[in-house]
Structure formats: C-alpha cells, structure tokens
Amino acid sequence: MAGGLAAGARIADGVRRSLDPKVIPLQRTIGGIVTGCVSLPLAAAVAVLWVVAGPPPGVVAGLVSVWSAITVGLGWWLYRWPVLHHRYASYAVHPDGIEIRKGVIWRQAISVARSRVQHTDVSQGPLERKYGLGTLGIYTAGTDHAKVSLDGLEHDTALRIRDHLLPPAGDDAV
C-alpha cells in the first residue's frame, strides 16, 4: 500500500514513510476551489468596473490580462505545490514516539515522545473522506507544538498511530 501500512505491518517500526499519495489530488482539489474563490470575485470586479466606469478598451484589456495572469499563476502554483509538499513530508513512528518532517521552504523536524502525549484525535473533512485520508492531531503539554498535526495519512493508518501513541489501558498518569 503506497504511503500507508500493510494490514499486518507493525506501526512502531521506526521506518520513515511518505504521506499517502492521495494527498496530492486532495490538495489539488482544494487548490482548484481556492483558485475559483479568488478568480471569480476578481472577474466580477473587472466586469463591474467595465460596466460602471466604462474605461477605454485598452484599460479593459489590461485588467483582463492582470486577471488572467493572477488566475493562471495561482492555479499553476496550487497545482504544483502538492507534489512538493508530498516530496518533503514524512513521518516515522518509533516505540517511544513519533517524528514528523515537513516543509518545502522552511523545514521542520518535530519529535513527540509518547510519554508527553496528552491526547490524540483523528479528523476527516468531507474532501479527506472522499480520498480516504485523515489528519492525526497530537496534543502535548507545553506551549511550543502543543498541538502537532499530521495530515495526508490514510485514515486507517492515522487510527493505528493514534492507538499506538495513547498510553496502555490502565496507565493513567494523572
């Protein structure tokens, strides 16, 4: 299973894994929605300006060119970015915690010791559900990285990591 774990695989084996490749089409879908949400109001503004102010044809052509450049540039960037994000995001689950690496320009390596985990959750938005993905949220004590999120996991893998990070039954340190 690409990006995820085979059903019988041990979750805390320390192997560095990439996010599920289905995160790329998920993020491209989100990018298309964002591009539409930015492009349509800009197109409406250009149309309103043209109708109300009646600018000369050269100004309209310039505004349409700017609108086209913004739409195409944003669309291209939001189509290409998910591949870069996927390339530089990974995680490794160890018996004593998890290490998450992410970031294309500003890279982060976050290690969370299992003993510091207060609670975890796995969430799925409607688009994540469509792609069978989930987001693992890990909550720890402290201020820096008090919540660490790992998105782009296969939902079952996120549940298995969540279960691994929780303390064993009857081991309540509080």
N, C-alpha and C positions, 0 to 999 in steps of 0.2 A: 504494500500500500504506500504510494508516494506521499511523503510528508507526514503520514500518520504512523501508527504502530500496527503490526500484525496482531491478531486476536490473542495469541499465546505469548507474545513478547513481554518481557519484564520491563516495567515502566522506568524503574530507577537503575538503569544500566550505565549511566554516565555518557552515553553516545550523544554527540551533537547532532541535532536534527533541524532540518529546514521546516518552515511553516508549510502547511498543506498548499499545494499549487493552486487549489481552487480559490485561494485568496486573491489571485491575480484577476480573474474575471469578476469577482465580487467588488474589488476596488475599482475596476474599470467601469462597472455599472454605476457605482457611487460617483465616479468622475463624470460620467455622462449626465447624471442628474444635476451635479453641481454646474457643469458647463451650460446646461439648459437653463438653470435658475439664474445664472449670470447673463447669458446671452439674450434671452427673451426680454428682460427689462431694458437692456441696452438697446435692443432693436426697437422696442416700443418708444423709448426716449428719442431715438433718432427720427422715428416716424412722427411723433408729436411735434418735435422741433421743426420738421419739414412742413407739416400742415399748418402750425400756428404762425411761425415766423416767416415761412416762405423764403428760405435762403436761396441764394443763387445756385444753379446746378453744380458748380464746382465745389461748393461747401457741402452739398448733399453727398457728392461722390467722395469727398474727403471723410465725412462722417461714416459713410458706409464702409469705406476702406479701413478706418480705425476699428469699427465694429467687427468687420471680418477678421482683421488681424488678432484682435482680442479673443474672439471665439475660436479661431483655428489654433492660436497659440496655447490657450488654456486647454482646449480639447486634446491637443497633441501631448502637452505636459501631463495631463491627468490620465492619458492612455499609456504613456511610457513609464511614469513613476511607479506603478505597482510592480513592474518587473525588477526595478532597482530595489524597492523595499523588500521584496521577496529574497533577492540575492543576499542582502546584508542582515537579514533577521534569522535568528536561530535560537535554539534552547537545548539545554542538557539537564536531565533530571538525574540527580545523584541520590544515594540512600539518605544523605543528610540535608538535602535541599534541592534548589533549582538555580540554574544560571541562565539568564536571558541576555542575548546580544541583539542589538538593533540599532538602526540609524544609518543613513546613507551619507550625510554630510557631517553631522555631529553624532558620533557613535557612542553607544553606551554598553557597558557590561554590568549587569545587575545580578548580584548573587543574594539569594534569600535562604537563610538557614531554616530548616524545618522547625527547629526549636523556637524561632521568632514568629512563626505564623500564628496569627490570632484566629483568623477565619478566612475562608475562600468562597468564591462563588463562580458559577459558570452562567454566562448570559448569552442569549441569542436574539438578535433583532430579526425582523422579517426577511431581510435580504440574506443574513447569515443562515437562517433556517433554510432558505431556498437552496443554498450551496452546501448545506450540511456542516457548517462551521460554527464555532463558538468562541467566546472570549473568556479566558480564565482571569479572574481577579484574585489577587493575593493581598491580604491585609496584614500588616505587621505593626508593632508598637514603634513609636518614634515619629519624627516629622519628615525626614527625607525618605522618599519612596515608601510612605506609609501605605500606599496602595500601588501595587505593581500589576499592570495588565499585560496579558499576552494574547493578542488577537490572531486570527488566522489558523487556529487549531481545528482539526477535525473534532466534532462535538464529542464523540466517544473518548478520544484521546484527552480532551480537556477534563472530562469527568474522571478519567483514570488518574490524571495528575492531581486533580483536586483531592481525590480519595487518598492518594499517597501522602500528600502534604499535611493532611489532618492527623492529629495525634491518635494513637491507637485507642480503641474503646476503653473507657475506664481510666484513662490517663489525663485527667483534668488537673492542670497545674494551678488553677485558681483556687 
